[in-house]
Amino acid sequence: MKLAAVVVFYFPSEDNINHINKYLKEVDRLYVIDNSDDDVIRIKSKDKINYIKYGENKGIAFALNDGAHQAINDSYEWLLTLDQDSKITVENISDIKKFIKTTKEKNIGLVAPFQDIGLPYQKSNSEYEEYIELMTSGSVLNLDAYKKIGGFKDWLFIDCVDTDYCLNLHKNKYQVLRLNNVIMKHSLGELKLHKFLGKTYDCFNHNPIRRYYIVRNNLYINEMYHDLCPDYCDHLIRAQKGQAKRILLFEKNKIKKLRMMLKGYRDYKKGVKGRISE
């Protein structure tokens, strides 16, 4: 099985840059898309690596589409999508490839590992399960399905890009599968756990700009897919209210974060899409 990969950089650390060499053994081509808005060239194109430097931040969706289009042009059928914080291992990639080659499932749109983001979890007994949505980081995309659903929506810019992609796959009768025995560690925000009145609350401490996109784009997701997944979309909206409470109780920079959440709501009502001026 030939497999290409795309990793998206945004001011990566040296550790982020060095980590990509660890999984080159399991991919045939790696497209490194650098969204950092500076003139620094971080690596060189060579052998298996194609390095693309934008010089501006075009967003995660645009970068993933760029990688997917290049993979399609280079005749790949499967694409591993990563961000710079993904700690995927050679074994993880090998296990996903083995599953794709041997499974009897015929309508796969995306296969992902179990994402360990640092929260307590209970391991499932089943080899794999179908999910409503999974993070694109660490996922392997069926590029035929990608073409049929029209890829990622550039105007989401960041946040909910993976949610939209997965729900669009479901809408078009493709499966979104999680491999429960393939565990990948992944950093999501700056996770901290807080105890209050006998309960434990997880806070990801996203910055105000991220809070804007999360609120705005979740509202667009609700608008586009509520008829398809009403319970899940209702959950997304309730979750934003829960996040506002967590910010008030536990997080720093409360006022600015809440103001940006409100702006996200207002901009959704105005039909604003794409990148906002930071």
C-alpha positions as CSV (number, residue, x, y, z in Angstrom):
1,M,0.0,0.0,0.0
2,K,1.4,3.4,-1.1
3,L,0.8,6.1,1.5
4,A,1.5,9.8,1.3
5,A,1.4,12.2,4.3
6,V,0.9,15.9,4.9
7,V,2.0,17.7,8.0
8,V,1.1,21.3,8.6
9,F,3.6,23.6,10.4
10,Y,2.9,26.9,12.2
11,F,6.0,28.2,13.9
12,P,7.1,24.6,14.8
13,S,9.6,23.8,17.5
14,E,12.8,22.0,16.8
15,D,11.2,18.9,18.3
16,N,8.3,19.3,15.9
17,I,10.6,19.5,12.9
18,N,12.8,16.6,14.0
19,H,9.8,14.3,14.7
20,I,8.8,14.1,11.1
21,N,11.9,12.0,10.3
22,K,10.5,9.3,12.6
23,Y,7.7,8.2,10.4
24,L,9.3,8.6,7.0
25,K,9.9,4.8,7.0
26,E,6.2,4.2,6.7
27,V,5.2,6.9,4.1
28,D,6.2,7.1,0.5
29,R,5.9,10.9,0.2
30,L,5.7,13.7,2.8
31,Y,4.3,17.1,2.0
32,V,5.3,19.6,4.6
33,I,3.1,22.7,4.4
34,D,4.5,25.7,6.4
35,N,1.8,28.2,7.4
36,S,4.2,30.4,9.4
37,D,3.9,34.0,8.4
38,D,7.6,34.7,8.1
39,D,10.4,34.1,5.6
40,V,12.2,31.3,7.5
41,I,12.9,28.1,5.5
42,R,12.8,25.4,8.0
43,I,13.7,22.3,6.0
44,K,14.7,21.4,2.5
45,S,12.8,19.4,-0.1
46,K,14.6,16.1,-0.6
47,D,14.0,12.5,-1.3
48,K,10.6,11.8,0.1
49,I,9.9,15.3,1.4
50,N,8.2,18.2,-0.5
51,Y,8.4,21.4,1.5
52,I,5.9,24.2,0.7
53,K,6.4,27.6,2.3
54,Y,3.5,30.0,2.1
55,G,4.9,33.0,4.0
56,E,1.4,33.6,5.5
57,N,-1.1,31.7,7.5
58,K,-3.7,30.3,5.1
59,G,-5.3,28.1,7.7
60,I,-5.3,24.4,8.4
61,A,-8.0,23.6,5.9
62,F,-6.2,25.3,3.0
63,A,-3.0,23.5,3.9
64,L,-4.6,20.1,4.1
65,N,-6.3,20.6,0.7
66,D,-2.9,21.6,-0.8
67,G,-1.4,18.4,0.5
68,A,-4.3,16.3,-0.7
69,H,-4.3,17.8,-4.2
70,Q,-0.5,17.1,-4.5
71,A,-1.0,13.6,-3.3
72,I,-3.8,13.0,-5.9
73,N,-1.7,14.5,-8.6
74,D,1.1,12.1,-7.6
75,S,-1.3,9.2,-7.9
76,Y,-1.7,8.3,-4.2
77,E,-5.0,6.8,-3.0
78,W,-4.5,7.3,0.7
79,L,-3.2,10.3,2.7
80,L,-2.1,10.5,6.3
81,T,-2.9,14.0,7.8
82,L,-0.9,15.4,10.6
83,D,-0.3,18.6,12.5
84,Q,3.0,19.5,14.1
85,D,2.0,18.3,17.6
86,S,1.0,14.8,16.5
87,K,3.2,12.2,18.1
88,I,2.4,9.4,15.7
89,T,4.8,6.4,15.7
90,V,6.0,4.1,13.0
91,E,4.1,1.3,14.6
92,N,0.9,3.4,14.6
93,I,1.2,4.1,10.9
94,S,2.0,0.4,10.1
95,D,-1.0,-0.8,12.1
96,I,-3.4,1.6,10.2
97,K,-2.0,0.5,6.9
98,K,-2.4,-3.2,7.8
99,F,-6.0,-2.6,8.8
100,I,-6.8,-0.8,5.5
101,K,-5.1,-3.6,3.5
102,T,-6.9,-6.5,5.3
103,T,-10.3,-5.1,6.4
104,K,-13.5,-6.3,4.7
105,E,-15.1,-2.8,5.1
106,K,-15.7,-1.4,1.6
107,N,-16.9,2.2,2.1
108,I,-14.1,3.7,4.3
109,G,-13.7,7.5,4.2
110,L,-11.3,7.9,7.1
111,V,-9.4,5.7,9.5
112,A,-8.0,7.1,12.7
113,P,-6.1,5.9,15.7
114,F,-7.4,6.4,19.2
115,Q,-6.4,9.9,20.2
116,D,-4.9,10.0,23.8
117,I,-5.2,13.7,24.6
118,G,-4.5,13.3,28.3
119,L,-8.0,12.6,29.6
120,P,-8.9,9.4,31.4
121,Y,-10.4,6.9,29.1
122,Q,-11.6,3.3,29.1
123,K,-10.3,1.0,26.4
124,S,-12.9,-0.6,24.1
125,N,-12.9,-4.3,23.5
126,S,-13.7,-4.0,19.8
127,E,-10.9,-3.7,17.2
128,Y,-12.6,-0.7,15.6
129,E,-15.7,1.4,15.8
130,E,-17.6,3.9,13.7
131,Y,-17.6,7.4,15.0
132,I,-19.5,10.6,14.2
133,E,-16.3,12.6,14.0
134,L,-12.6,12.2,14.7
135,M,-9.6,14.5,14.6
136,T,-7.9,14.6,11.3
137,S,-4.5,14.6,12.9
138,G,-3.2,11.1,12.7
139,S,-6.0,10.0,10.3
140,V,-5.6,8.3,7.0
141,L,-8.0,9.6,4.3
142,N,-9.4,7.8,1.3
143,L,-8.6,10.2,-1.5
144,D,-11.4,8.9,-3.7
145,A,-13.8,9.9,-0.9
146,Y,-12.0,13.2,-0.5
147,K,-12.6,14.1,-4.1
148,K,-16.3,13.1,-4.0
149,I,-17.1,15.2,-0.9
150,G,-15.1,18.2,-2.1
151,G,-12.3,18.1,0.4
152,F,-11.9,20.5,3.4
153,K,-13.8,23.8,3.6
154,D,-11.1,26.5,3.4
155,W,-13.4,29.2,4.9
156,L,-13.5,27.4,8.2
157,F,-9.8,28.3,8.4
158,I,-9.1,26.5,11.7
159,D,-11.3,24.7,14.2
160,C,-14.2,22.3,13.2
161,V,-12.4,21.5,10.0
162,D,-12.2,17.9,11.0
163,T,-15.8,17.9,12.3
164,D,-17.1,19.2,9.0
165,Y,-15.0,16.7,7.0
166,C,-16.3,13.7,9.0
167,L,-19.9,14.8,8.9
168,N,-19.6,15.4,5.2
169,L,-18.3,11.8,4.8
170,H,-21.3,10.5,6.7
171,K,-23.6,12.6,4.6
172,N,-22.1,10.9,1.5
173,K,-22.4,7.4,3.0
174,Y,-18.7,6.9,4.0
175,Q,-17.5,5.3,7.2
176,V,-15.4,7.2,9.8
177,L,-13.5,4.5,11.7
178,R,-11.4,4.6,14.9
179,L,-8.9,1.8,15.6
180,N,-9.2,1.2,19.3
181,N,-5.9,-0.6,19.7
182,V,-3.8,2.0,17.9
183,I,-3.1,4.7,20.5
184,M,-1.6,8.0,19.4
185,K,-0.7,10.7,21.9
186,H,-1.8,14.2,20.9
187,S,-1.6,17.6,22.5
188,L,-4.8,19.5,22.4
189,G,-4.5,23.1,23.7
190,E,-3.0,23.4,27.2
191,L,-5.1,20.8,29.0
192,K,-5.5,21.2,32.8
193,L,-8.0,19.5,35.1
194,H,-9.7,21.4,37.9
195,K,-11.9,20.1,40.7
196,F,-14.9,22.1,41.8
197,L,-17.8,21.0,44.1
198,G,-16.8,17.3,43.8
199,K,-16.6,17.3,40.0
200,T,-13.6,17.4,37.6
201,Y,-13.5,19.8,34.8
202,D,-11.2,19.7,31.8
203,C,-10.0,23.1,30.5
204,F,-8.0,23.3,27.2
205,N,-7.1,27.0,27.7
206,H,-7.4,28.0,24.1
207,N,-6.4,31.5,23.3
208,P,-9.1,34.2,22.5
209,I,-8.7,33.9,18.7
210,R,-9.2,30.1,18.9
211,R,-12.3,30.7,21.0
212,Y,-13.7,32.9,18.3
213,Y,-13.3,30.2,15.6
214,I,-14.6,27.4,17.8
215,V,-17.9,29.3,18.5
216,R,-18.4,30.6,15.0
217,N,-17.6,27.4,13.2
218,N,-19.6,25.2,15.6
219,L,-22.6,27.3,14.7
220,Y,-22.0,26.8,11.0
221,I,-21.6,23.0,11.6
222,N,-25.0,23.1,13.4
223,E,-26.5,24.9,10.5
224,M,-25.1,22.5,7.9
225,Y,-25.6,19.2,9.6
226,H,-28.4,19.5,12.2
227,D,-30.8,17.5,10.0
228,L,-28.2,14.7,9.6
229,C,-27.1,14.5,13.3
230,P,-29.5,16.5,15.5
231,D,-28.3,15.1,18.8
232,Y,-24.7,15.6,18.0
233,C,-25.2,19.1,16.8
234,D,-27.2,20.0,19.9
235,H,-24.3,18.6,22.0
236,L,-21.8,20.9,20.1
237,I,-23.9,24.0,21.0
238,R,-24.3,22.9,24.7
239,A,-20.6,22.3,24.9
240,Q,-19.9,26.0,24.0
241,K,-22.0,27.1,26.9
242,G,-20.1,24.7,29.1
243,Q,-16.8,26.1,27.9
244,A,-17.9,29.6,28.8
245,K,-18.6,28.5,32.4
246,R,-15.1,26.8,32.5
247,I,-13.5,30.0,31.3
248,L,-15.3,32.0,34.1
249,L,-14.3,29.5,36.8
250,F,-10.8,28.5,35.9
251,E,-9.1,30.2,33.0
252,K,-7.0,33.3,32.6
253,N,-7.8,36.2,30.3
254,K,-11.5,35.6,30.9
255,I,-12.9,38.9,29.5
256,K,-11.1,38.8,26.2
257,K,-12.0,35.1,25.6
258,L,-15.6,35.7,26.4
259,R,-15.7,38.8,24.1
260,M,-14.2,36.8,21.3
261,M,-16.8,34.0,21.8
262,L,-19.5,36.7,21.5
263,K,-17.8,38.1,18.4
264,G,-17.8,34.5,16.9
265,Y,-21.6,34.3,17.6
266,R,-22.2,37.8,16.1
267,D,-20.0,37.1,13.0
268,Y,-21.9,33.8,12.4
269,K,-25.2,35.8,12.4
270,K,-23.6,38.1,9.9
271,G,-22.4,35.3,7.7
272,V,-18.7,36.1,8.2
273,K,-16.4,33.3,7.0
274,G,-12.6,32.8,6.6
275,R,-9.8,34.4,8.5
276,I,-10.4,37.3,10.8
277,S,-7.9,40.1,11.4
278,E,-5.9,39.3,14.5
